[in-house]
Amino acid sequence: MGQILNELPQSQQDILFRLKTKGALTARVLAQALGMTTVGIRQHLTAMQQAGYVLQAENTEQKPGRGRPVRPWHLTGKGHRLFPDAHADVTVALIASVKEVFGDDGLDALIAQRTRKTLQMYQHAVADAETLPQRLQILSRLRTDEGYMSEVKELGSNSWLLIENHCPICAAATACQGFCRSELEVFQEVLGDTAGIERINHILSGARRCAYKVTALT
């Protein structure tokens, strides 16, 4: 599906990316963010709605003093699938084959091996980072390079959000949630014992993104 995304007009790609990374937005907010007219944005949204990629919220919220209701636009399931999912069908088939041939223990061993290699790569990347925010930024860049559309937001009081707006292994994680458990363990190891981390949003639980709250412990 990633190829289909690349074939869309650049303005539509920009809109889809904005909705993917920021969540539901109104046409006016999209226009301001992308430097386009509201009329132009609405034309693109209408075209993408006809293609099944976006949908306007049915429930309306009336702003005080304004006559026009606020109806934000959001991605549909088809819209989310425009973004790469790391060869989902092949991955799910391989997971099923591993379980069939080697059993659950074999699959656990496979995930453990992947976890070790990922951890080694991440730890090497953050080796020269002196502070927790630096490690977070490096980790976020690594995850973005892997397709997770990651970003870090500071919450204040020595806490941050590590946000992943996309999951390129969502199909694999759905088939085997051990992938998600291992990721949280890797993050904790990379950030070290001076930080606590907890997942507060999870795509597999219906959220539009995965998000982790990171808190400095010392």
N, C-alpha and C positions, 0 to 999 in steps of 0.2 A: 504493500500500500504506500510505502514511502515514495515510490516512483510516481504514483498518481499525484501526491502532494507537490512534487517538483514540476509537474506539468500544468498546474493551475497558475493563473496570472499572479504576478508577484504581490499585488495588493491583497488578493485573497489569501495567499500564503501568510502575509503579515497579520491579517485579521485572525486566521486560524491559530497562528503561533501565540498571539496575544491572548486569545481565549483559553488556549491550552495552559499558558503560564500564569495567568492572572485570574482565571475563573470567569464567571458570568459578568458581562459588561453591557452597558447601553450603547446604542449607536453613537450618541453624542460623546461619550467617554472614549470610544474607539476612534472617532474622528479627531478628537483633541490629541490623543496619544500618537496617532499615525500621521498627523498633518494632512488630513483629507477633509473634504466637506462631508457634512452629515448626509446629504443627498447621495453622494458617491458611495459612502459606506453602506447606506441602506440598499442601494442597487446591488452591491456585492453580496450583502447578507441575504437578499431575496434570491439571488442566483444560487448561493450555497445552500439555502433552505430547500430549494427545489431539488438540489442534488442529494439532499439528506444529510448534509454535514453539520448544519447548525439549526437551532430551534429557539424561538422566542418564548420566554416564560409565559405561562397562561395566567398565573396569578399576578395581579397588579398592585402597585403601592402608590398611593396618591401623595405627592409632596405638598406640604402646606403652602398655600398661596400660588400654586401652579395648577393649570387646568389639565395638563397632559400627564397621564399615568406613566410610571416608570416600569418598563418591561425589558429587562436585560436579555441578552442573547447568550447562549451557551452551546458547547459542542454536544452533538449526539454521540451515541456509541460508534456510529460509522465515522464521525469526525475524529474521534479519538484514535480509531484504527488507521487513520491516514499516517500517523506517526509510527516509525519502525518498531517492530516487536521481535527483532533478532530471530528471524526465520521460525516463527511460532509453531507452525505445523510440524516441521522437522524436529524441533526441540521436544515437543510433547510426545511425538512418536518415539524418540530416543529414550525419553524417561520411562515410557511404558515398556520398552524393550529391555532396559536395564533391570527394571523391577521383575519382569517375567523371567529373565535369565539368571540374575544374581540375587533376587529377592530384595526386601527392604534394607537388609544390611549392606548389600552391594551399592544401593542408591545412597545410603548414608555415607559410605566410604567415598563415593564419587564427590558428593557435596563437600565432605571434609577436605578432600584433596584440592578442590577448587577454592575453598576458603583459605587454606594455607598459602596457596600461590597468590591469591588476591591480597592477603594480609602482608606478605613479604614485599609485594610491589608497592603497596601504600606506605608501609613503614619506611621503605627506602626513600620514597618521595618526600616524607615529612621529617627525615632524619635531621636536617639542619634548621627546622622550625623551632624557635625559642619560646613561643607563646601559644596558648590554646587557640586564640583567633587565627594565628598564622596556620596552624595545623588544620583548622576548619576550612579556611580558604583553599588550601592545597587539596584537601579531600574533596571539596566541592568541585574544583576544576577537574580532578580525576574522574569524578562521577559524570560530569558534563561530557567529557571526552568519550565516555562509554555510552552516552545516549540518554542520561537521566534528566537532562535539563535542570541541573542543580543550581541552587543559590543559597546564600547565607544572609539571614536578617538578624540584626542585633535587637534584643528585647530589652536590654538594660539590666541592671543589677546582676552583672556577670552571667548572663544567660543569652542564648542565641537559638535561632531556628535554622536547622539544616533542612532545606526543602528540596524535594525531587518532584518536578512537575510531570515527569513521564517515567514509565517503567518499561524499558526495552526487553525485559524478560518476563513480562506479565503472564504470558501463557504458561511458561515454565513454572513460575511461582504459584500459579493457580493449581497446576497439576501436582506440585510438591512444595508445600509451604516451608520446607526445610531451607530453601533458598533465602527466604525472608529472615528466618531465625539466624542464619549464618551471617547475613549482612549486618544485623544489629550487633552481633558479637565482634565482627571485624571493626566496626566503627568505634566500639568501646576500647578495643586494643590500640587502635591508631591514636585516639585522643588521649589515652593514658589514664592513670589512676587519679589524676587531679580533676577529672571531669566525670559527670554523670550524664547519661543519655537515655531518653525514653521516646518511643514512637507515640506520637499523639494523633497522627492521621495515617490511614492505610488505604491504598487503592483497592486492595482485595476486600476491604470491609465496606466499600462503596464510596469512599472519599475520592475527590478528583485528583488528589496528590498524596504522596507520602511525605510526612514531616516529622522531624525529630527535634525534641527540645534538649539542648545541651546546656548544662549548668556547671560553672566552675566550683570545685569543692574546696579549694584553698586559695 
